[in-house]
Amino acid sequence: MVVALLEELDAKERRLRRVQHLLEQLLRWRYGQKRERVDENQLFLFAAALVSAGKDQTTPPVEQETPPAPPAPSTAPAPTRKGHGRQRLPESLPRRRVVFDLGEHQRQCPHCQGELKHIGEEISERLEYVPASFYVIEEACQKYACSKGCTVVTADKPMQPIDKGLPGPGLLAQVAVSKYGDHLPLHRQQQIYQLESKAVQANDTPVPVLDPALPRTRTGRIWTYVGNHPYTVYDYTPDRSREGPDAFLREFHGFLQADAHSGYDQLYADPQRAIVEVACWALRQTRSRPILDDIRAYLEAERPKVLPKSPEGQAMAYALSNWAALVRYCQDGDLEIDNHGAERSLRGVAVGRNYVQRRIMRSRLRRSCAIVNVGGQSGQAV
């Protein structure tokens, strides 16, 4: 009986140690550090062996050291100290020379009216970046034929990485390095390589602007334009007239998703602009077409029952007058059901609008939009 109790006690102790070990692992996984760092406790595993090995070794006799000889004077030239000014850009970078010269009327002395002579130039450097771009290589294989009709010979092309494939070796190398070296998925690369956005979301928000000609602030507008790619562009206008979006979307052709602001109407009405209106409607797209048809039938049936100037009548009139634009997202899978992307991009502006400094000069707003467009895009709107 005593043996059985001892065995049971030993089994419980083993089980308790196993549970404690699992608990320590769980706590370390939940609250421990995530860095790959050697635990200090692991260093004590070899401490006993090192201590015992040190005791067995005898201390070697100390040899009398002779004083070192003084070093010989060095004949090597002293290293050149770098200055504290701006360093010159690397010589390995290609350079493009741009010459700024005086006009003919500026080459006369303002005092004696004599002709100025060229005595030199002041050269400064500026680092620039050329974005990656696509171009098409047209390969023309020349053909030759015998004047007597004996044969026709065509020049051979060099071997291609993909036989009869469209991508060249440079494009394939860029895609491979981006995917396996920079860990950029293919769908992200596809979004980056899109030449232009098929659809653009637009929205605007008011901001107080200090006008020196007025004793109070005036209301300006910050516009946001969000495309199919993950980038957002901001623009500032002194008012909400149609000149703002008309000038910004001057070269755009495609779908424009925005609210029912009358400033966009001229863009939709001009057939040469080829801009199609897409309204904003935050509704789930699952089986949306039958639901939309039911909603329209309900609105048309209930509209005669309410007063036109009542809130219900105005809401029904607004929905029915924009119905074609509201349901247009069902025609193309690339279109969004709402323009919440554009509204989210204005969240930072709306938060800053309630900041302590509410009076902002117009020139500062234009610079702010430019700075955000250049430096604030990291895949998402700021």
FIKE-209738 format. One record per residue (C-alpha): x, y, z; residue in one letter. Coordinates in steps of 0.5 Angstrom, whole numbers, plus 2048, in hexadecimal, padded with zeros to 3 digits. Layout:
REM residues N
XYZA ...
This chain:
REM residues 382
800800800M 806805802V 8098037FBV 8028057F7A 80280B7FBL 80980D7F9L 80880C7F2E 8028107F2E 8058167F5L 80B8157F0D 8068157EAA 80281B7EDK 80981F7EEE 80B81D7E7R 8048207E5R 8058267E9L 80C8287E6R 8098277DFR 80382B7E0V 8088317E3Q 80C8307DDH 8068317D8L 8048377DCL 80B83A7DCE 80B8397D4Q 80483C7D4L 8068427D8L 80C8437D4R 8088437CEW 8038487D0R 80784D7D4Y 80E84B7D3G 81384F7CEQ 81284E7C7K 81984F7C5R 81E84A7C3E 82384B7C9R 8278467CDV 8248447D4D 8298467D9E 8278407DDN 82983B7D7Q 83083E7D9L 83083B7E0F 8308347DCL 8378347DBF 8398387E1A 83B8327E6A 83F82E7E0A 8438357DFL 8448367E6V 84782F7E7S 84B82F7E1A 84E8367E4G 8508327EBK 85482D7E7D 8588327E3Q 85F8347E7T 86083B7E6T 86683C7E1P 86C8407E3P 86D8477E2V 8728497DDE 87684F7DEQ 8748547D8E 8798587D5T 87785F7D4P 8758607CDP 8798647C8A 87686B7C6P 87386B7C0P 87686E7BAA 8748747B7P 86F8737B1S 8708767AAT 8698747A8A 86587B7A6P 86087D7ABA 85987B7A9P 8558817A6T 8508847ABR 8498857A8K 84688B7A8G 83F88D7ACH 83C8907A6G 83788C7A1R 83A88679EQ 83B885796R 836880793L 83987A791P 83D87A78AE 83A874788S 833877787L 831879780P 83188077FR 82C88577BR 82F88C779R 82A891779V 82D898778V 82989F77AF 82B8A5776D 82A8AC776L 8258AF770G 8288B476BE 8258BA76FH 8288B8775Q 82F8B7772R 8308BF773Q 8348C2778C 82F8C777CP 8348CC77DH 8378CD777C 8338C9772Q 8398C5770G 8388BE76EE 83A8B9773L 83F8B4772K 83E8AC774H 8438AB77AI 8418A477DG 83B8A1780E 83989E787E 837897787I 83389478CS 83088D78DE 82988A78ER 82788378FL 82188178BE 81D87A78AY 81A878784V 814873785P 81486C782A 81086C77BS 80D868776F 80F86876FY 80E863769V 814860765I 81286075DE 81685A75BE 81785A753A 81A854750C 81C856749Q 81A852743K 81E85173DY 81C84D736A 82084B730C 81E84F72AS 81D848726K 81884572BG 81D84072EC 81C841736T 81A84673BV 81F847741V 81C84B748T 82184D74DA 821849754D 81F84D75AK 82384B761P 821846765M 81B84876AQ 81A846771P 81384476FI 812842768D 80C846765K 80B84A76BG 80A85176CL 80E853772P 815854771G 81B852776P 81B859779G 81485877BL 81585177DL 81B853782A 817858785Q 811854786V 81584E789A 81A85378EV 813857790S 810850792K 81684C795Y 81B851797G 816857799D 81085279BH 80B856797L 805852795P 80385178EL 7FD85578FH 80085B792R 80585B78CQ 7FF85B788Q 7FC86178CQ 80286578BI 803864784Y 7FC866782Q 7FD86C77DL 7F787077FE 7F186F783S 7EA86D780K 7E6870786A 7E887578AV 7E4877791Q 7E387F792A 7E1882799N 7E388979CD 7E288C7A3T 7E28947A5P 7E88977A9V 7E989E7ACP 7EE8A27A8V 7F08A97AAL 7EF8AE7A5D 7F38B57A6P 7ED8B97A2A 7E88B67A7L 7E78B87AFP 7E68B07B0R 7E78AA7ADT 7E48A77A6R 7E38A07A5T 7E789C7A0G 7E789579DR 7EC88F79DI 7EA88A798W 7EC883798T 7ED87E792Y 7EE877793V 7EF87278EG 7EF86A78DN 7F686A78FH 7F886C797P 7FA873796Y 7F6879797T 7F7880794V 7F5887798Y 7F388D795D 7F1894798Y 7EC899795T 7EA8A0798P 7E289D797D 7DE898795R 7DD89A78ES 7DD895788R 7E4898786E 7E889478BG 7E688D789P 7E588F781D 7ED891781A 7EF88B785F 7EC886781L 7ED88977BR 7F1883778E 7ED87E77BF 7E8879777H 7E487477BG 7DF873781F 7DF879786L 7DC87778DQ 7D987D791A 7D3880794D 7CE883791A 7D288A791H 7D088E78BS 7D789078AG 7D8889786Y 7D288A782D 7D688E77CQ 7DB88877CL 7D588377BY 7D2887776A 7D8888771D 7D888276DP 7E088376BQ 7E2883772R 7DF87B772A 7DE87C77AI 7D887777CV 7D5879783E 7D5874788V 7D187678EA 7D2874795C 7CE86E799W 7D186A79FA 7CD86479EL 7CF85D79ER 7D085A797Q 7CD853798T 7C7852793R 7C7859793S 7C385A78DR 7BD85778FP 7BD85B795I 7BE862791L 7B886078DD 7B485F793D 7B6866796I 7B586A78FR 7AE86778FA 7AD869796Y 7AF870795L 7AB87178FE 7A586E792A 7A6872799E 7A8879796R 7A187B794P 79E87A79BK 7A387F79EV 7A488779DL 7AA889798P 7AD88D79DK 7AC8897A3S 7B38857A5P 7B087F7A3E 7AE88279CG 7B588579BQ 7B987E79DA 7B587A798M 7B6880793A 7BD880794Y 7BE878793A 7B987878DL 7BD87D789S 7C487A78BN 7C187378AW 7C5871783A 7CC873787A 7CA87078DL 7C986978AV 7CF86A785R 7D4866789Y 7D0860787C 7D2860780Q 7DA860782D 7DD85C787G 7E3861788D 7DE86678AL 7DD867792E 7D6868795I 7D886E798D 7DD873799N 7DF8727A0H 7E787179EG 7E787979CA 7E387A7A2E 7E88777A7R 7EE87A7A3S 7EB8817A6L 7EA87E7ADR 7F18827AFG 7EF8887ACV 7E98887B0A 7EC8877B6V 7F188C7B5G 7EC8917B4R 7EA8917BBN 7F18927BDY 7F38987C1V 7F689C7BBQ 7EF89D7B7R 7F28A37B3R 7F68A07ADI 7F98A47A7M 7F78A27A0R 7FE8A179ES 7FF89C7A4R 7F98987A2L 7FC89779BR 80389579DR 8008917A2S 7FC88D79DC 80288D799A 80688A79EI 8018857A0V 801882799N 808881798V 80A87F79FG 80487C7A2G 80287679EQ 8058707A0S 80086B79DG 7FA86E7A1Q 7F78757A2A 7F98797A7V 
